[in-house]
Amino acid sequence: MPHLRSLSYRPPDPAARDRFPFSVPVVRALDTLDLSAQVTFLVGENGSGKSTLLEALAIAAGLPTVGSEGVDRDETLSAQRELAGALRLTWNRRAKRGFFLRAEDFFGFTKHLKVMRAELQQRLAELDEEYEDRSAYAKGLAQGPMRASLADMERRYGVDLDARSHGQGFLHLFEDRFVPDGLFMLDEPEAPLSPQSQLALLAMMYGMLDRGAQFVIATHSPLLLAFPGARIIDFDDVPAREATYESLAHVRLTREFLAAPERYLRHLRA
């Protein structure tokens, strides 16, 4: 059974309705959204409000972030925190595991890991000097916690974070952080992923469904949107409405372009 069943929107006082994010048309028209599927996609053009609502939803759900800043401290999410206060969530069971991830936050996450790794290595070097005249046993006891932390970090994320492509690191993060009974909210996770890697992400997600996971994802990707049985909410309509895969503008345009790219590219020379 999915964790999150639905959200409802309680509009703010009239003085706030003309400023972002309450001024976004799809937010103004928001009433309730059914989120009871194990996989829900929010789709729409840039500026449609899908990412803004997902960010507010993650804040309202109290999900931790994978990034350099938590949602309660990230200055770029101050408006979304206001919107979160206007959302009311209905739960089947409150999620205690999971995370929220924006594609751009992965850079902050890898930077944070590199800083932690450097600090651990520096502390190990300092202990080498401090315990130079002590027994190997004493040195081992002193260095034990740092070595254990470093080994765990390397086991989970690899020895050299820069040796992996951004997409490879992204997939490895999902592989490590997707846990049973988790609620996962992802904003445009396809951004660093090749088509083949997007299929790998779909396979990971599918493998988590029998383990009680729930996903709410904002995306432009026709590959991700094809996930079997997913609910799709189209933010290009006001109010946002449930849509079928075949009816999506993203899908139709991609299919038509791949079938006859010259029809679109010839206009570049016009």
N, C-alpha and C positions, 0 to 999 in steps of 0.2 A: 504494500500500500504506500503510495507517495506521501511524503511529509506534508507538503504545502497544498492546500486545496484551492484557495482563491485569494484574491485581494479585492478590496473595495476602497473607493476614494471618497474622502470627505473634503469637499472644497474649502479652501481657506476663506478668511473674511474678504469681502469685495475689494479692499484696498490692495490685496496681494495678487489679484487675478490677472493684472496686466503686466506682471514682471515674470521673468524666467525663474523657474521652469513651468509655473502655473499658466503662462501665456501660450505654451506650445499647444496647438490645436487638439492633438490627440489626448493631451492631459486634460484640457478644458472639458472635453467630451467624455472623459473617463467615468465609468460607473463601477462596474465589477469586471474582473477578468478571471475566467476559469483556468486554473493552473494545476488541475488534478491529474493530468497525464504524467507518466514517468519522464517523458521528454517533451518539452515545450519550446518552440522556436518563436522568437520575435523577429520579424523581418520588415524591412522598409528602406526607403531611400535615406541618404544622409540628411540629417535634420528632421527626420520624421518623429523622433522622440523615443525610439526603441531603447537606445543605450541609456538615455537619461532615466527612463522608468526602471530599467534593469538595475542601474546603480542605486536608485532609491529603494528598490525592492531588497537588494542585498543589505543595505543599511537597516531597513526595517526588520529584516530577518536576523540581524545580528551576526552575519557571517564574517569570519576572519578573512583577511586579504592575503594574497600571495604577491607581495610587492614591498616597496620601501616604506609605505605609509599605510596605517590602518584607516578604515573609512571614517572613523571618528576624529581623525587628525588631518586628513588630506585636505589641503586648502582648495584644491580643484573641485571638491565635492560638497562645498558649503551649501550651494543651492539645492543639490540632491538631498542633503540632510533635511532641509525644510520640507521637501516633497515627501520624504519618508515619514515625517510627522503627520502627514495627511492620509497615509495609507493604513488600512486595517487588514491584517492577515488572518485567514482562517486556516487552522492546522488540523490534519488528521492526527499527527503526532509531531511534537516539536523536534526539529533537527538539532542534534548535538554534535554532528560532524559535518565536514564539508568546507567549502571556501568560495570566495568570489575572486575572479581574475579578469583583468583587462589585459589585452595583448601587450600594451605599452608598459605595463607594470613588470613584465618579465625582465626587462633590462634592469630595473631597480633591484629585483630579486637576485639576479646573478651578480650584480655589483656588491650587494650586501654579503653574499656568500664568499666572494673573493676577499672582502675586508675581514670577515670572520676567519677565513683560512690563514690569511697573512698574520693576524693577531695570534692565532694558536701557534703557528710556526715560530713567531718571534718569542713567545713565552717559552716554548720548548728550548730554544737556543739560550735564553737567559738562565733556565734551570740547568742546562749543561754546564754553564760557567759557575753557577752557585754551588753545584754539587760535584765540582771537579775533584775535590779531595774526599768525597764521601763514597760509600759503597755503592755498587751497582743496584743493590736492593733498595737502598734509600732513595737513589735517583729515580728508580722505577716507580716507587710509591708516589713521589712528588709529581712525576710527569704523567702518571696513569690517567687522570681525568682528561688532560689535554689530548693525549694520544687516542683515547677512546672517542672523544668528540670529533677529532680529525678523521679517524677511521670511519666513523658513522657518516660524516659528511661526504667522504670520498666514495663510500659504498652507495650512497643514495644519488649523488650527483656527478660522480666521476672525479678523477684527479685534476684534469685540466679543463675547466669550464670553457675556455676560449678555443679548445681544440674541436668542439662540436659546432655545427651550424646552429643558428638561432632556432630553426625548425626542429632539429634533433633534440636540442635542449628542452624545447617546449613539450615534445612528446614524452621525453624522459620524466619531466616534472609531472605530467598527467599520470604516467605509469606508476610513479611513486606515491602520488597524493590522492588518487581515486581510491577510496576506502568504502567498505560495506556500510550501508545505512547512512550515506552522506547526501547532503544537498549541495549541488554544485551550480553556480551561476557564472557563466562565461560570456564575456563581451568580445565578439568577433575573434574567436580563437583560430580561425582559418588564416589570419593575417600573415603569420610567418610560415605557413605550411604549404608544401607542394600538394598537388592533387593526390598523389600516392600517400602522403602523410595524412591528408584529411581522411582518406579511407582507413588508415591505421587508427586515427582518433575515433572514427565511427565504430570500429571493431572493439576498442577499449570500452566505449560507452555501452555497447550492446552486451559485453561481458559483465558489466556491473548491474544490469537490470535485475537479474535473478538474485542479486545480493542487496536489494533494497535501496539502490541509489536513485536519485531524482535529479534531472538536469533542466535548467532554464537558460536558454542560450540566445543571445542576439547575434544575428549573422546575415551576411549577404550571399553565402555560399550555396549554390544549387546542389553541390555534393552533400553537404551536411543536411540540408533541408529534406533530402530524400530518405532520411532515417525512417525505417518502417514503423508505422503506428504513431508517429509523433503528431502532436497538435501544433498547428502553425497559426500564429496570430499576425495578421497583416496590418502594419502601422501606416501604410499608404492610404488607407481608408480612415475617415473620421466619422464616427468613432471606430477604433480598431476592431477588427472582426476576425473570426476564425475563417481560414481559407484552405483550399486544397492545394496540393503541390502543383498540379497542372495549371491552376489559375494564376500563379504568381508571375508578375512581370519579370522578375529576375530569371525565372526558369525559361519563359518564352523567349526573352531576348538572347540568353545564352545559347539556347537551342538553335534559334534562327541565325545567329552569328556563326556558329560552328558549321552549320549546313551550307552557308554561302557567305564567307567573310568578305568577298570582293564587293558585295552589295553595300556594305557599310564602309569599307576602307576607301572606295573610290571617291567618297565625299571629302577625304583628306586633301585631295588635290584641287578641289573646287575653289 
